[in-house]
Amino acid sequence: MPNSVLNTEPAADPIEFKVFSLEEVFAGALAKAIEWRSDAQLVDATLTFRPASDSRGRWAGLGFRSPSSPLAWLNIIVSENSEGLVYKLSPGTFESDRPLGAPITPDQLLVKPQEALEIGSSNGGSDFIRERGESMFWPQDLYLHYLDHVNKTGPVIWRAIYSYPIGIGPTLSILINAETGELLETTLSE
């Protein structure tokens, strides 16, 4: 699907999703990251989403980096259970220098996760899900990162991924500027 004019109309029959908001998980994860390293900063996130009717819980992964020497990373997995949010930390160090980029904060994002999914739904996501029906694999992923993820440059984007399990079927990827809401790209790969 080539990049086209942003469809701002809601999908004909929108699918309601459940997904963490970044605000729900950021403060707790940042507090734990600062305990790890006082200069920790968020550089990416993954939020899973599934239909609102699905009884399974939500999940998020937040990637923090520290510019102190040695350069290090901390991934924090956030899940929910009957008692609230659960945080699991996984730290590591880089073998070589990596670009860090500016930190990402929820305040800079005009487009929130639920809104990114609405844009994705209106620009092919709902059709992709409906065409696959019960064979759709859940959960799906919504990524937050710099457009150039490796060098940490360009705008901060949401990347909504609609797919079967990897390698089994087509994948629809929708890129949305997280600061402006502009549709950057839709790609359907077989």
N, C-alpha and C positions, 0 to 999 in steps of 0.2 A: 504494500500500500504506500504510495508516495505521500510525502508530507502534503497536507491539504489545509484548507481554511479550517480553523478551529470551529467545531460544532459546539455552540454554547447552549443549544437546546437540550433539555433533559432527554434521556433515552425514552423511547416510546413507552416502555414498561420497565422502569429502572429497577435494578437489583439492589437490595439493601445489603450492605456489608458491615461486618464488625471488624474493627481494626483499632489498635491503640492510637491515641493522639500522641504526638511527640511530647506534649506538655505532661501527659500522664506518667511517662517513664523517664523524662530527661532529668528532673531535679534529683530524684533518688539515685539514678545512675551517675550523675555528675558528682554527687557527694561521695560515692564510693570510689570514683575515679580520682578525685582530689585526695582521698586517703592514700591511694596508691602512689600518685605523684601530684604535687601541688600545682603543676603547670599543665595538667591534662586538659585536652580540648577535643571536642567532638569533631570527627571528620567524615563519618558516614553512619548510616543506619539501615536496617532492614526491618520492615514491619510485615507480618503475615496478615492476610485478610481471607475471609471466608464468608459465605452467606450468613446474614444475621440469624437465620433459623437454625444454623449449625450449633449444636450444644457444646462443642469443644471450645477450649479457651483460646485467648489471644497470646501472641508471642512477639517479642521484639529483640533485635540484636543491635547494640550501639557500639560503634568503633571509636575508641579514643586513642590519641597519640600524645606523646610527650616530646617536646623539642630538646629536653635536657640530655646530656650525654650520660650513658649511651642512649641513642634514640630507641624508644620502646613503644609498644602498643598494648592496649588492654581492650579486650572484647567483653562486653557485659550482655548476658542473655537475661531478658526479663520475661517472666511468665506469670500467670495468675493461678491462684488456687482459692479455696474457700476462705482462707485467712488474709488474702490480699496479694500483693506483688512479691515475687521471689526473684532475687538477683543472684546470678552465677557469674563469677569472674574468671577470665582466662587471660593471663598476661604473657608477654613475650618481648624479645628484643629483635631489632633488625640487624642483619649481618652487614648491611651497607647503608649509606645515607639514602633516605627517601624524601621526596618533597612532602611538606607538611600542609601547606595551604593555610588559609585563614580559618579560624574555628567556625563551626556552624552552630547557630543558636535558634531555638524555636521562634524567637522574636523577629528574626529577619525573614521568616517564611510567610509570605502572603497567603500561599496555598497550603492548607492543612491536609493531612492524609485523606480524610473523608472526601474533601473537595477534589483532591487529585484522582481518587477513584471515580468520582462523579464525572470528571472530565474524561477519564479513560473509558468509562461506560458509554458516554455519548459519542465517543470517537472510535468505536469498534469493539470495545470490551464486552458490552452486554450481548452483542450479536455473536461474538466468539463463544461466549459461555452458553448461550441458548442453542447454538448449532451443535454443541457437543453434549448437551443434556446431562444425563446421569453419569456419563463417562468422564466428566470433568474431574480433574485431580485437585483436591483441597488439602492444605491451604495454598494460596498463591502468594507471590511476593511483591512488595512495594519497597523499592530501594530509594534512599536519599543519599546523593553524593554529588561531587563536582562533575560537570559534563566530561572533562578529561580526568577520569578517576585516578589514573596512574600519577599524573603530574599535579593533581589537585588545583586545576585551573578551569576557567570558564564559569558559567553560572552554576548555581546549585540547582539540581534537578530532582524530580521524582521520576522514577522509571517503574511503571506498572508492567508486570509480566503476567501474562495469561498463557498457561501451557498445560500440556499433558506432562507426565513424568519425563524427564530429560531423555531425548533420543527416541521417544515413541510416536510423537505427533507434532503438529505445527505449534509454533509459539508466536504470540502477538506481544510486541514490546511497544509501549507508548511512553515517550519522553515529554515531560512538562516542566517548564521553568518554574521552580518552586517559589521564586520571588515575584514573578509577574503573572503566572497562570498561562503563559503562551505555550501552545502546542508546538513542540520542536520537531517531532518525528513520530511516525507510526511505521512499524516494520512487521510484516508477516513472513516468517520463515517456515518452510516446510520440513 
